[in-house]
Structure formats: structure tokens, C-alpha cells
Amino acid sequence: MNWDGKNVTGLINPGPDSIVLASVFVDTTTWTVRIEADTKDKVHISADGKLEDLGSYHRTIKGSWIQGSTKGDFKITRD
């Protein structure tokens, strides 16, 4: 993910099967994040998480995701 000062852009699973992020919403009052995208086969992906360790360079977003009928947990760490 990249932030240009106004918008967040990025990819899910960079590589030949990458998926462009459609939207990223951050609620700065609760530091929650919602990420949405659609696969090339038009399956919707949504992920809801919470920003943690905000003061750390290696801050994280932890939460859960849904892709079609598949659900799981995720963790994104800034390297």
C-alpha cells in the first residue's frame, strides 16, 4: 500500500494474479481500516482491521477478511 498524502493505493497479492485495491477507508477516531477490492473474476473482497503500534515504523493492521464465501484473519506489517 502507498499513501500519496490524499489517497491510499496498492495491490493484493502482487504478481501475475494481483488485485488492485478499489478503496481504503481509515476512521482516525478509532484507527479502524476498511479495504475493498474485486478479483478479476468479479468476486468481492472486503477486509476490516485496526491499526496497531501507531508510533512504530513497523506498525500493523490486524483484522478479518471475506472473499466471496471464504473468511479469514489477516495481519499487514510495514517493513
N, CA, C and O atoms as a Maestro MAE file, in Angstrom:
{
 s_m_m2io_version
 :::
 2.0.0
}

f_m_ct {
 s_m_title
 :::
 protein
 m_atom[316] {
  # First column is atom index #
  i_m_mmod_type
  r_m_x_coord
  r_m_y_coord
  r_m_z_coord
  i_m_residue_number
  s_m_chain_name
  s_m_pdb_residue_name
  s_m_pdb_atom_name
  i_m_atomic_number
  :::
  1 25 0.835 -1.171 0.000 1 A "MET " " N  " 7
  2 3 0.000 0.000 0.000 1 A "MET " " CA " 6
  3 2 0.882 1.238 0.000 1 A "MET " " C  " 6
  4 15 1.960 1.256 0.594 1 A "MET " " O  " 8
  5 25 0.405 2.257 -0.672 2 A "ASN " " N  " 7
  6 3 1.099 3.542 -0.729 2 A "ASN " " CA " 6
  7 2 0.103 4.654 -0.437 2 A "ASN " " C  " 6
  8 15 -1.066 4.578 -0.816 2 A "ASN " " O  " 8
  9 25 0.585 5.685 0.241 3 A "TRP " " N  " 7
  10 3 -0.245 6.843 0.540 3 A "TRP " " CA " 6
  11 2 0.415 8.064 -0.064 3 A "TRP " " C  " 6
  12 15 1.588 8.325 0.205 3 A "TRP " " O  " 8
  13 25 -0.315 8.822 -0.879 4 A "ASP " " N  " 7
  14 3 0.254 9.992 -1.554 4 A "ASP " " CA " 6
  15 2 -0.078 11.297 -0.837 4 A "ASP " " C  " 6
  16 15 0.108 12.378 -1.395 4 A "ASP " " O  " 8
  17 25 -0.570 11.199 0.397 5 A "GLY " " N  " 7
  18 3 -0.977 12.370 1.145 5 A "GLY " " CA " 6
  19 2 -2.475 12.609 1.072 5 A "GLY " " C  " 6
  20 15 -3.027 13.399 1.838 5 A "GLY " " O  " 8
  21 25 -3.126 11.923 0.145 6 A "LYS " " N  " 7
  22 3 -4.569 12.075 -0.035 6 A "LYS " " CA " 6
  23 2 -5.267 10.729 -0.227 6 A "LYS " " C  " 6
  24 15 -6.350 10.509 0.316 6 A "LYS " " O  " 8
  25 25 -4.654 9.829 -0.994 7 A "ASN " " N  " 7
  26 3 -5.265 8.540 -1.331 7 A "ASN " " CA " 6
  27 2 -4.331 7.381 -1.016 7 A "ASN " " C  " 6
  28 15 -3.109 7.508 -1.079 7 A "ASN " " O  " 8
  29 25 -4.935 6.251 -0.675 8 A "VAL " " N  " 7
  30 3 -4.191 5.002 -0.491 8 A "VAL " " CA " 6
  31 2 -4.404 4.163 -1.741 8 A "VAL " " C  " 6
  32 15 -5.537 3.966 -2.178 8 A "VAL " " O  " 8
  33 25 -3.317 3.672 -2.311 9 A "THR " " N  " 7
  34 3 -3.371 2.780 -3.466 9 A "THR " " CA " 6
  35 2 -2.556 1.531 -3.145 9 A "THR " " C  " 6
  36 15 -1.784 1.523 -2.187 9 A "THR " " O  " 8
  37 25 -2.721 0.495 -3.925 10 A "GLY " " N  " 7
  38 3 -1.921 -0.689 -3.699 10 A "GLY " " CA " 6
  39 2 -2.496 -1.916 -4.359 10 A "GLY " " C  " 6
  40 15 -3.464 -1.853 -5.117 10 A "GLY " " O  " 8
  41 25 -1.865 -3.050 -4.043 11 A "LEU " " N  " 7
  42 3 -2.231 -4.337 -4.628 11 A "LEU " " CA " 6
  43 2 -2.394 -5.381 -3.552 11 A "LEU " " C  " 6
  44 15 -1.741 -5.326 -2.510 11 A "LEU " " O  " 8
  45 25 -3.267 -6.331 -3.807 12 A "ILE " " N  " 7
  46 3 -3.354 -7.554 -3.018 12 A "ILE " " CA " 6
  47 2 -2.644 -8.621 -3.822 12 A "ILE " " C  " 6
  48 15 -2.906 -8.769 -5.016 12 A "ILE " " O  " 8
  49 25 -1.750 -9.369 -3.192 13 A "ASN " " N  " 7
  50 3 -1.025 -10.451 -3.840 13 A "ASN " " CA " 6
  51 2 -0.282 -9.966 -5.086 13 A "ASN " " C  " 6
  52 15 -0.598 -10.386 -6.200 13 A "ASN " " O  " 8
  53 25 0.712 -9.076 -4.901 14 A "PRO " " N  " 7
  54 3 1.458 -8.584 -6.073 14 A "PRO " " CA " 6
  55 2 1.986 -9.741 -6.925 14 A "PRO " " C  " 6
  56 15 2.405 -10.769 -6.393 14 A "PRO " " O  " 8
  57 25 1.965 -9.573 -8.201 15 A "GLY " " N  " 7
  58 3 2.411 -10.609 -9.127 15 A "GLY " " CA " 6
  59 2 1.399 -10.774 -10.238 15 A "GLY " " C  " 6
  60 15 0.568 -9.892 -10.457 15 A "GLY " " O  " 8
  61 25 1.455 -11.898 -10.948 16 A "PRO " " N  " 7
  62 3 0.577 -12.081 -12.101 16 A "PRO " " CA " 6
  63 2 -0.910 -12.140 -11.741 16 A "PRO " " C  " 6
  64 15 -1.756 -11.842 -12.583 16 A "PRO " " O  " 8
  65 25 -1.241 -12.521 -10.499 17 A "ASP " " N  " 7
  66 3 -2.642 -12.597 -10.075 17 A "ASP " " CA " 6
  67 2 -3.010 -11.440 -9.154 17 A "ASP " " C  " 6
  68 15 -3.918 -11.572 -8.334 17 A "ASP " " O  " 8
  69 25 -2.323 -10.315 -9.274 18 A "SER " " N  " 7
  70 3 -2.551 -9.189 -8.371 18 A "SER " " CA " 6
  71 2 -3.950 -8.600 -8.539 18 A "SER " " C  " 6
  72 15 -4.576 -8.719 -9.593 18 A "SER " " O  " 8
  73 25 -4.418 -7.960 -7.467 19 A "ILE " " N  " 7
  74 3 -5.736 -7.331 -7.449 19 A "ILE " " CA " 6
  75 2 -5.530 -5.892 -6.983 19 A "ILE " " C  " 6
  76 15 -4.932 -5.663 -5.931 19 A "ILE " " O  " 8
  77 25 -6.014 -4.932 -7.747 20 A "VAL " " N  " 7
  78 3 -5.881 -3.524 -7.403 20 A "VAL " " CA " 6
  79 2 -6.884 -3.183 -6.306 20 A "VAL " " C  " 6
  80 15 -8.053 -3.558 -6.394 20 A "VAL " " O  " 8
  81 25 -6.427 -2.470 -5.265 21 A "LEU " " N  " 7
  82 3 -7.336 -2.025 -4.218 21 A "LEU " " CA " 6
  83 2 -8.336 -1.043 -4.811 21 A "LEU " " C  " 6
  84 15 -7.950 -0.104 -5.506 21 A "LEU " " O  " 8
  85 25 -9.620 -1.257 -4.538 22 A "ALA " " N  " 7
  86 3 -10.664 -0.360 -5.043 22 A "ALA " " CA " 6
  87 2 -10.864 0.817 -4.098 22 A "ALA " " C  " 6
  88 15 -11.037 1.951 -4.543 22 A "ALA " " O  " 8
  89 25 -10.841 0.548 -2.789 23 A "SER " " N  " 7
  90 3 -11.000 1.634 -1.826 23 A "SER " " CA " 6
  91 2 -10.368 1.252 -0.497 23 A "SER " " C  " 6
  92 15 -10.314 0.081 -0.119 23 A "SER " " O  " 8
  93 25 -9.895 2.275 0.196 24 A "VAL " " N  " 7
  94 3 -9.363 2.122 1.550 24 A "VAL " " CA " 6
  95 2 -9.929 3.275 2.361 24 A "VAL " " C  " 6
  96 15 -9.758 4.438 1.996 24 A "VAL " " O  " 8
  97 25 -10.602 2.957 3.461 25 A "PHE " " N  " 7
  98 3 -11.166 3.973 4.332 25 A "PHE " " CA " 6
  99 2 -10.551 3.829 5.713 25 A "PHE " " C  " 6
  100 15 -10.513 2.729 6.264 25 A "PHE " " O  " 8
  101 25 -10.070 4.925 6.275 26 A "VAL " " N  " 7
  102 3 -9.492 4.924 7.618 26 A "VAL " " CA " 6
  103 2 -10.328 5.844 8.500 26 A "VAL " " C  " 6
  104 15 -10.541 7.010 8.166 26 A "VAL " " O  " 8
  105 25 -10.799 5.316 9.626 27 A "ASP " " N  " 7
  106 3 -11.506 6.113 10.622 27 A "ASP " " CA " 6
  107 2 -10.478 6.495 11.687 27 A "ASP " " C  " 6
  108 15 -10.089 5.661 12.506 27 A "ASP " " O  " 8
  109 25 -10.044 7.744 11.675 28 A "THR " " N  " 7
  110 3 -8.981 8.179 12.588 28 A "THR " " CA " 6
  111 2 -9.455 8.344 14.028 28 A "THR " " C  " 6
  112 15 -8.632 8.531 14.924 28 A "THR " " O  " 8
  113 25 -10.764 8.280 14.268 29 A "THR " " N  " 7
  114 3 -11.229 8.356 15.655 29 A "THR " " CA " 6
  115 2 -11.057 7.018 16.364 29 A "THR " " C  " 6
  116 15 -10.883 6.982 17.582 29 A "THR " " O  " 8
  117 25 -11.103 5.917 15.614 30 A "THR " " N  " 7
  118 3 -10.950 4.577 16.200 30 A "THR " " CA " 6
  119 2 -9.750 3.827 15.625 30 A "THR " " C  " 6
  120 15 -9.425 2.732 16.086 30 A "THR " " O  " 8
  121 25 -9.092 4.408 14.625 31 A "TRP " " N  " 7
  122 3 -7.973 3.794 13.897 31 A "TRP " " CA " 6
  123 2 -8.363 2.442 13.313 31 A "TRP " " C  " 6
  124 15 -7.588 1.486 13.347 31 A "TRP " " O  " 8
  125 25 -9.586 2.379 12.773 32 A "THR " " N  " 7
  126 3 -10.016 1.184 12.054 32 A "THR " " CA " 6
  127 2 -9.885 1.435 10.553 32 A "THR " " C  " 6
  128 15 -9.946 2.574 10.091 32 A "THR " " O  " 8
  129 25 -9.705 0.350 9.806 33 A "VAL " " N  " 7
  130 3 -9.463 0.423 8.368 33 A "VAL " " CA " 6
  131 2 -10.400 -0.541 7.654 33 A "VAL " " C  " 6
  132 15 -10.620 -1.662 8.111 33 A "VAL " " O  " 8
  133 25 -10.947 -0.096 6.532 34 A "ARG " " N  " 7
  134 3 -11.748 -0.980 5.662 34 A "ARG " " CA " 6
  135 2 -11.122 -0.934 4.278 34 A "ARG " " C  " 6
  136 15 -10.939 0.137 3.699 34 A "ARG " " O  " 8
  137 25 -10.797 -2.112 3.755 35 A "ILE " " N  " 7
  138 3 -10.175 -2.259 2.442 35 A "ILE " " CA " 6
  139 2 -11.127 -3.061 1.565 35 A "ILE " " C  " 6
  140 15 -11.665 -4.080 1.998 35 A "ILE " " O  " 8
  141 25 -11.336 -2.601 0.329 36 A "GLU " " N  " 7
  142 3 -12.208 -3.327 -0.589 36 A "GLU " " CA " 6
  143 2 -11.545 -3.460 -1.952 36 A "GLU " " C  " 6
  144 15 -10.780 -2.597 -2.381 36 A "GLU " " O  " 8
  145 25 -11.859 -4.565 -2.620 37 A "ALA " " N  " 7
  146 3 -11.332 -4.839 -3.966 37 A "ALA " " CA " 6
  147 2 -12.205 -5.900 -4.616 37 A "ALA " " C  " 6
  148 15 -13.013 -6.549 -3.952 37 A "ALA " " O  " 8
  149 25 -12.033 -6.068 -5.914 38 A "ASP " " N  " 7
  150 3 -12.722 -7.121 -6.654 38 A "ASP " " CA " 6
  151 2 -11.696 -7.895 -7.469 38 A "ASP " " C  " 6
  152 15 -10.810 -7.310 -8.093 38 A "ASP " " O  " 8
  153 25 -11.828 -9.230 -7.456 39 A "THR " " N  " 7
  154 3 -10.906 -10.055 -8.219 39 A "THR " " CA " 6
  155 2 -11.201 -9.920 -9.711 39 A "THR " " C  " 6
  156 15 -12.206 -9.327 -10.102 39 A "THR " " O  " 8
  157 25 -10.329 -10.466 -10.527 40 A "LYS " " N  " 7
  158 3 -10.542 -10.441 -11.976 40 A "LYS " " CA " 6
  159 2 -11.798 -11.211 -12.365 40 A "LYS " " C  " 6
  160 15 -12.386 -10.968 -13.419 40 A "LYS " " O  " 8
  161 25 -12.211 -12.163 -11.485 41 A "ASP " " N  " 7
  162 3 -13.435 -12.944 -11.709 41 A "ASP " " CA " 6
  163 2 -14.649 -12.279 -11.073 41 A "ASP " " C  " 6
  164 15 -15.709 -12.897 -10.973 41 A "ASP " " O  " 8
  165 25 -14.507 -11.011 -10.638 42 A "LYS " " N  " 7
  166 3 -15.592 -10.210 -10.054 42 A "LYS " " CA " 6
  167 2 -16.075 -10.716 -8.693 42 A "LYS " " C  " 6
  168 15 -17.236 -10.516 -8.336 42 A "LYS " " O  " 8
  169 25 -15.186 -11.374 -7.927 43 A "VAL " " N  " 7
  170 3 -15.502 -11.773 -6.554 43 A "VAL " " CA " 6
  171 2 -15.073 -10.628 -5.640 43 A "VAL " " C  " 6
  172 15 -13.931 -10.172 -5.707 43 A "VAL " " O  " 8
  173 25 -15.984 -10.165 -4.788 44 A "HIS " " N  " 7
  174 3 -15.712 -9.020 -3.912 44 A "HIS " " CA " 6
  175 2 -14.872 -9.452 -2.707 44 A "HIS " " C  " 6
  176 15 -15.104 -10.508 -2.118 44 A "HIS " " O  " 8
  177 25 -13.904 -8.622 -2.357 45 A "ILE " " N  " 7
  178 3 -13.075 -8.823 -1.182 45 A "ILE " " CA " 6
  179 2 -13.271 -7.625 -0.274 45 A "ILE " " C  " 6
  180 15 -13.217 -6.483 -0.730 45 A "ILE " " O  " 8
  181 25 -13.499 -7.875 1.014 46 A "SER " " N  " 7
  182 3 -13.529 -6.791 1.988 46 A "SER " " CA " 6
  183 2 -12.735 -7.222 3.212 46 A "SER " " C  " 6
  184 15 -12.782 -8.381 3.625 46 A "SER " " O  " 8
  185 25 -12.009 -6.275 3.783 47 A "ALA " " N  " 7
  186 3 -11.197 -6.539 4.962 47 A "ALA " " CA " 6
  187 2 -11.391 -5.401 5.946 47 A "ALA " " C  " 6
  188 15 -11.324 -4.229 5.576 47 A "ALA " " O  " 8
  189 25 -11.631 -5.751 7.197 48 A "ASP " " N  " 7
  190 3 -11.773 -4.768 8.264 48 A "ASP " " CA " 6
  191 2 -10.716 -5.050 9.314 48 A "ASP " " C  " 6
  192 15 -10.568 -6.181 9.775 48 A "ASP " " O  " 8
  193 25 -9.976 -4.002 9.691 49 A "GLY " " N  " 7
  194 3 -8.919 -4.186 10.661 49 A "GLY " " CA " 6
  195 2 -8.702 -2.960 11.510 49 A "GLY " " C  " 6
  196 15 -9.364 -1.937 11.336 49 A "GLY " " O  " 8
  197 25 -7.764 -3.074 12.433 50 A "LYS " " N  " 7
  198 3 -7.427 -1.987 13.337 50 A "LYS " " CA " 6
  199 2 -5.930 -1.727 13.253 50 A "LYS " " C  " 6
  200 15 -5.121 -2.653 13.300 50 A "LYS " " O  " 8
  201 25 -5.575 -0.447 13.127 51 A "LEU " " N  " 7
  202 3 -4.164 -0.055 13.150 51 A "LEU " " CA " 6
  203 2 -3.631 -0.213 14.564 51 A "LEU " " C  " 6
  204 15 -4.269 0.218 15.524 51 A "LEU " " O  " 8
  205 25 -2.451 -0.837 14.695 52 A "GLU " " N  " 7
  206 3 -1.818 -1.040 15.995 52 A "GLU " " CA " 6
  207 2 -0.378 -0.554 15.935 52 A "GLU " " C  " 6
  208 15 0.217 -0.477 14.861 52 A "GLU " " O  " 8
  209 25 0.172 -0.229 17.090 53 A "ASP " " N  " 7
  210 3 1.555 0.261 17.208 53 A "ASP " " CA " 6
  211 2 1.766 1.494 16.329 53 A "ASP " " C  " 6
  212 15 2.739 1.561 15.578 53 A "ASP " " O  " 8
  213 25 0.866 2.461 16.419 54 A "LEU " " N  " 7
  214 3 0.904 3.638 15.555 54 A "LEU " " CA " 6
  215 2 2.226 4.382 15.579 54 A "LEU " " C  " 6
  216 15 2.646 4.911 14.550 54 A "LEU " " O  " 8
  217 25 2.892 4.437 16.721 55 A "GLY " " N  " 7
  218 3 4.153 5.156 16.819 55 A "GLY " " CA " 6
  219 2 5.348 4.405 16.263 55 A "GLY " " C  " 6
  220 15 6.431 4.976 16.132 55 A "GLY " " O  " 8
  221 25 5.169 3.142 15.938 56 A "SER " " N  " 7
  222 3 6.257 2.304 15.446 56 A "SER " " CA " 6
  223 2 6.373 2.374 13.927 56 A "SER " " C  " 6
  224 15 5.365 2.452 13.225 56 A "SER " " O  " 8
  225 25 7.598 2.346 13.425 57 A "TYR " " N  " 7
  226 3 7.797 2.261 11.973 57 A "TYR " " CA " 6
  227 2 7.159 0.974 11.444 57 A "TYR " " C  " 6
  228 15 6.653 0.953 10.322 57 A "TYR " " O  " 8
  229 25 7.180 -0.092 12.236 58 A "HIS " " N  " 7
  230 3 6.657 -1.400 11.829 58 A "HIS " " CA " 6
  231 2 5.222 -1.602 12.321 58 A "HIS " " C  " 6
  232 15 4.860 -2.697 12.751 58 A "HIS " " O  " 8
  233 25 4.401 -0.537 12.256 59 A "ARG " " N  " 7
  234 3 3.011 -0.641 12.695 59 A "ARG " " CA " 6
  235 2 2.271 -1.702 11.879 59 A "ARG " " C  " 6
  236 15 2.717 -2.096 10.801 59 A "ARG " " O  " 8
  237 25 1.148 -2.151 12.405 60 A "THR " " N  " 7
  238 3 0.406 -3.244 11.776 60 A "THR " " CA " 6
  239 2 -1.063 -2.883 11.610 60 A "THR " " C  " 6
  240 15 -1.581 -1.975 12.260 60 A "THR " " O  " 8
  241 25 -1.715 -3.623 10.721 61 A "ILE " " N  " 7
  242 3 -3.171 -3.642 10.634 61 A "ILE " " CA " 6
  243 2 -3.560 -5.106 10.823 61 A "ILE " " C  " 6
  244 15 -3.103 -5.976 10.081 61 A "ILE " " O  " 8
  245 25 -4.407 -5.376 11.821 62 A "LYS " " N  " 7
  246 3 -4.881 -6.738 12.083 62 A "LYS " " CA " 6
  247 2 -6.394 -6.756 11.990 62 A "LYS " " C  " 6
  248 15 -7.068 -5.828 12.436 62 A "LYS " " O  " 8
  249 25 -6.925 -7.835 11.398 63 A "GLY " " N  " 7
  250 3 -8.369 -7.928 11.300 63 A "GLY " " CA " 6
  251 2 -8.832 -9.183 10.602 63 A "GLY " " C  " 6
  252 15 -8.151 -10.209 10.615 63 A "GLY " " O  " 8
  253 25 -10.008 -9.091 9.986 64 A "SER " " N  " 7
  254 3 -10.585 -10.239 9.279 64 A "SER " " CA " 6
  255 2 -10.984 -9.822 7.868 64 A "SER " " C  " 6
  256 15 -11.228 -8.644 7.606 64 A "SER " " O  " 8
  257 25 -11.047 -10.793 6.968 65 A "TRP " " N  " 7
  258 3 -11.365 -10.537 5.567 65 A "TRP " " CA " 6
  259 2 -12.392 -11.547 5.080 65 A "TRP " " C  " 6
  260 15 -12.536 -12.635 5.637 65 A "TRP " " O  " 8
  261 25 -13.102 -11.157 4.025 66 A "ILE " " N  " 7
  262 3 -14.071 -12.031 3.364 66 A "ILE " " CA " 6
  263 2 -13.846 -11.913 1.863 66 A "ILE " " C  " 6
  264 15 -13.764 -10.811 1.322 66 A "ILE " " O  " 8
  265 25 -13.746 -13.059 1.197 67 A "GLN " " N  " 7
  266 3 -13.645 -13.109 -0.262 67 A "GLN " " CA " 6
  267 2 -14.683 -14.106 -0.737 67 A "GLN " " C  " 6
  268 15 -14.481 -15.316 -0.646 67 A "GLN " " O  " 8
  269 25 -15.799 -13.593 -1.245 68 A "GLY " " N  " 7
  270 3 -16.904 -14.485 -1.596 68 A "GLY " " CA " 6
  271 2 -17.427 -15.135 -0.331 68 A "GLY " " C  " 6
  272 15 -17.869 -14.438 0.583 68 A "GLY " " O  " 8
  273 25 -17.387 -16.465 -0.258 69 A "SER " " N  " 7
  274 3 -17.841 -17.182 0.936 69 A "SER " " CA " 6
  275 2 -16.681 -17.602 1.845 69 A "SER " " C  " 6
  276 15 -16.903 -18.259 2.863 69 A "SER " " O  " 8
  277 25 -15.460 -17.233 1.492 70 A "THR " " N  " 7
  278 3 -14.283 -17.581 2.282 70 A "THR " " CA " 6
  279 2 -13.968 -16.459 3.253 70 A "THR " " C  " 6
  280 15 -13.996 -15.284 2.885 70 A "THR " " O  " 8
  281 25 -13.663 -16.827 4.514 71 A "LYS " " N  " 7
  282 3 -13.349 -15.856 5.550 71 A "LYS " " CA " 6
  283 2 -12.031 -16.225 6.206 71 A "LYS " " C  " 6
  284 15 -11.637 -17.392 6.218 71 A "LYS " " O  " 8
  285 25 -11.352 -15.226 6.750 72 A "GLY " " N  " 7
  286 3 -10.109 -15.495 7.456 72 A "GLY " " CA " 6
  287 2 -9.617 -14.260 8.200 72 A "GLY " " C  " 6
  288 15 -10.254 -13.207 8.181 72 A "GLY " " O  " 8
  289 25 -8.486 -14.410 8.845 73 A "ASP " " N  " 7
  290 3 -7.848 -13.312 9.556 73 A "ASP " " CA " 6
  291 2 -6.632 -12.861 8.771 73 A "ASP " " C  " 6
  292 15 -6.080 -13.634 7.988 73 A "ASP " " O  " 8
  293 25 -6.201 -11.604 8.969 74 A "PHE " " N  " 7
  294 3 -5.013 -11.116 8.306 74 A "PHE " " CA " 6
  295 2 -4.223 -10.201 9.229 74 A "PHE " " C  " 6
  296 15 -4.739 -9.674 10.215 74 A "PHE " " O  " 8
  297 25 -2.958 -10.031 8.876 75 A "LYS " " N  " 7
  298 3 -2.078 -9.085 9.555 75 A "LYS " " CA " 6
  299 2 -1.156 -8.489 8.492 75 A "LYS " " C  " 6
  300 15 -0.471 -9.214 7.770 75 A "LYS " " O  " 8
  301 25 -1.150 -7.165 8.409 76 A "ILE " " N  " 7
  302 3 -0.258 -6.442 7.490 76 A "ILE " " CA " 6
  303 2 0.755 -5.713 8.349 76 A "ILE " " C  " 6
  304 15 0.377 -4.980 9.264 76 A "ILE " " O  " 8
  305 25 2.047 -5.903 8.068 77 A "THR " " N  " 7
  306 3 3.104 -5.232 8.815 77 A "THR " " CA " 6
  307 2 3.925 -4.391 7.877 77 A "THR " " C  " 6
  308 15 4.309 -4.844 6.798 77 A "THR " " O  " 8
  309 25 4.199 -3.167 8.279 78 A "ARG " " N  " 7
  310 3 5.039 -2.280 7.477 78 A "ARG " " CA " 6
  311 2 6.490 -2.700 7.661 78 A "ARG " " C  " 6
  312 15 6.971 -2.793 8.791 78 A "ARG " " O  " 8
  313 25 7.186 -2.954 6.563 79 A "ASP " " N  " 7
  314 3 8.607 -3.330 6.610 79 A "ASP " " CA " 6
  315 2 9.465 -2.181 6.164 79 A "ASP " " C  " 6
  316 15 10.690 -2.301 6.133 79 A "ASP " " O  " 8
  :::
 }
 m_bond[315] {
  # First column is bond index #
  i_m_from
  i_m_to
  i_m_order
  :::
  1 1 2 1
  2 2 3 1
  3 3 4 2
  4 3 5 1
  5 5 6 1
  6 6 7 1
  7 7 8 2
  8 7 9 1
  9 9 10 1
  10 10 11 1
  11 11 12 2
  12 11 13 1
  13 13 14 1
  14 14 15 1
  15 15 16 2
  16 15 17 1
  17 17 18 1
  18 18 19 1
  19 19 20 2
  20 19 21 1
  21 21 22 1
  22 22 23 1
  23 23 24 2
  24 23 25 1
  25 25 26 1
  26 26 27 1
  27 27 28 2
  28 27 29 1
  29 29 30 1
  30 30 31 1
  31 31 32 2
  32 31 33 1
  33 33 34 1
  34 34 35 1
  35 35 36 2
  36 35 37 1
  37 37 38 1
  38 38 39 1
  39 39 40 2
  40 39 41 1
  41 41 42 1
  42 42 43 1
  43 43 44 2
  44 43 45 1
  45 45 46 1
  46 46 47 1
  47 47 48 2
  48 47 49 1
  49 49 50 1
  50 50 51 1
  51 51 52 2
  52 51 53 1
  53 53 54 1
  54 54 55 1
  55 55 56 2
  56 55 57 1
  57 57 58 1
  58 58 59 1
  59 59 60 2
  60 59 61 1
  61 61 62 1
  62 62 63 1
  63 63 64 2
  64 63 65 1
  65 65 66 1
  66 66 67 1
  67 67 68 2
  68 67 69 1
  69 69 70 1
  70 70 71 1
  71 71 72 2
  72 71 73 1
  73 73 74 1
  74 74 75 1
  75 75 76 2
  76 75 77 1
  77 77 78 1
  78 78 79 1
  79 79 80 2
  80 79 81 1
  81 81 82 1
  82 82 83 1
  83 83 84 2
  84 83 85 1
  85 85 86 1
  86 86 87 1
  87 87 88 2
  88 87 89 1
  89 89 90 1
  90 90 91 1
  91 91 92 2
  92 91 93 1
  93 93 94 1
  94 94 95 1
  95 95 96 2
  96 95 97 1
  97 97 98 1
  98 98 99 1
  99 99 100 2
  100 99 101 1
  101 101 102 1
  102 102 103 1
  103 103 104 2
  104 103 105 1
  105 105 106 1
  106 106 107 1
  107 107 108 2
  108 107 109 1
  109 109 110 1
  110 110 111 1
  111 111 112 2
  112 111 113 1
  113 113 114 1
  114 114 115 1
  115 115 116 2
  116 115 117 1
  117 117 118 1
  118 118 119 1
  119 119 120 2
  120 119 121 1
  121 121 122 1
  122 122 123 1
  123 123 124 2
  124 123 125 1
  125 125 126 1
  126 126 127 1
  127 127 128 2
  128 127 129 1
  129 129 130 1
  130 130 131 1
  131 131 132 2
  132 131 133 1
  133 133 134 1
  134 134 135 1
  135 135 136 2
  136 135 137 1
  137 137 138 1
  138 138 139 1
  139 139 140 2
  140 139 141 1
  141 141 142 1
  142 142 143 1
  143 143 144 2
  144 143 145 1
  145 145 146 1
  146 146 147 1
  147 147 148 2
  148 147 149 1
  149 149 150 1
  150 150 151 1
  151 151 152 2
  152 151 153 1
  153 153 154 1
  154 154 155 1
  155 155 156 2
  156 155 157 1
  157 157 158 1
  158 158 159 1
  159 159 160 2
  160 159 161 1
  161 161 162 1
  162 162 163 1
  163 163 164 2
  164 163 165 1
  165 165 166 1
  166 166 167 1
  167 167 168 2
  168 167 169 1
  169 169 170 1
  170 170 171 1
  171 171 172 2
  172 171 173 1
  173 173 174 1
  174 174 175 1
  175 175 176 2
  176 175 177 1
  177 177 178 1
  178 178 179 1
  179 179 180 2
  180 179 181 1
  181 181 182 1
  182 182 183 1
  183 183 184 2
  184 183 185 1
  185 185 186 1
  186 186 187 1
  187 187 188 2
  188 187 189 1
  189 189 190 1
  190 190 191 1
  191 191 192 2
  192 191 193 1
  193 193 194 1
  194 194 195 1
  195 195 196 2
  196 195 197 1
  197 197 198 1
  198 198 199 1
  199 199 200 2
  200 199 201 1
  201 201 202 1
  202 202 203 1
  203 203 204 2
  204 203 205 1
  205 205 206 1
  206 206 207 1
  207 207 208 2
  208 207 209 1
  209 209 210 1
  210 210 211 1
  211 211 212 2
  212 211 213 1
  213 213 214 1
  214 214 215 1
  215 215 216 2
  216 215 217 1
  217 217 218 1
  218 218 219 1
  219 219 220 2
  220 219 221 1
  221 221 222 1
  222 222 223 1
  223 223 224 2
  224 223 225 1
  225 225 226 1
  226 226 227 1
  227 227 228 2
  228 227 229 1
  229 229 230 1
  230 230 231 1
  231 231 232 2
  232 231 233 1
  233 233 234 1
  234 234 235 1
  235 235 236 2
  236 235 237 1
  237 237 238 1
  238 238 239 1
  239 239 240 2
  240 239 241 1
  241 241 242 1
  242 242 243 1
  243 243 244 2
  244 243 245 1
  245 245 246 1
  246 246 247 1
  247 247 248 2
  248 247 249 1
  249 249 250 1
  250 250 251 1
  251 251 252 2
  252 251 253 1
  253 253 254 1
  254 254 255 1
  255 255 256 2
  256 255 257 1
  257 257 258 1
  258 258 259 1
  259 259 260 2
  260 259 261 1
  261 261 262 1
  262 262 263 1
  263 263 264 2
  264 263 265 1
  265 265 266 1
  266 266 267 1
  267 267 268 2
  268 267 269 1
  269 269 270 1
  270 270 271 1
  271 271 272 2
  272 271 273 1
  273 273 274 1
  274 274 275 1
  275 275 276 2
  276 275 277 1
  277 277 278 1
  278 278 279 1
  279 279 280 2
  280 279 281 1
  281 281 282 1
  282 282 283 1
  283 283 284 2
  284 283 285 1
  285 285 286 1
  286 286 287 1
  287 287 288 2
  288 287 289 1
  289 289 290 1
  290 290 291 1
  291 291 292 2
  292 291 293 1
  293 293 294 1
  294 294 295 1
  295 295 296 2
  296 295 297 1
  297 297 298 1
  298 298 299 1
  299 299 300 2
  300 299 301 1
  301 301 302 1
  302 302 303 1
  303 303 304 2
  304 303 305 1
  305 305 306 1
  306 306 307 1
  307 307 308 2
  308 307 309 1
  309 309 310 1
  310 310 311 1
  311 311 312 2
  312 311 313 1
  313 313 314 1
  314 314 315 1
  315 315 316 2
  :::
 }
}
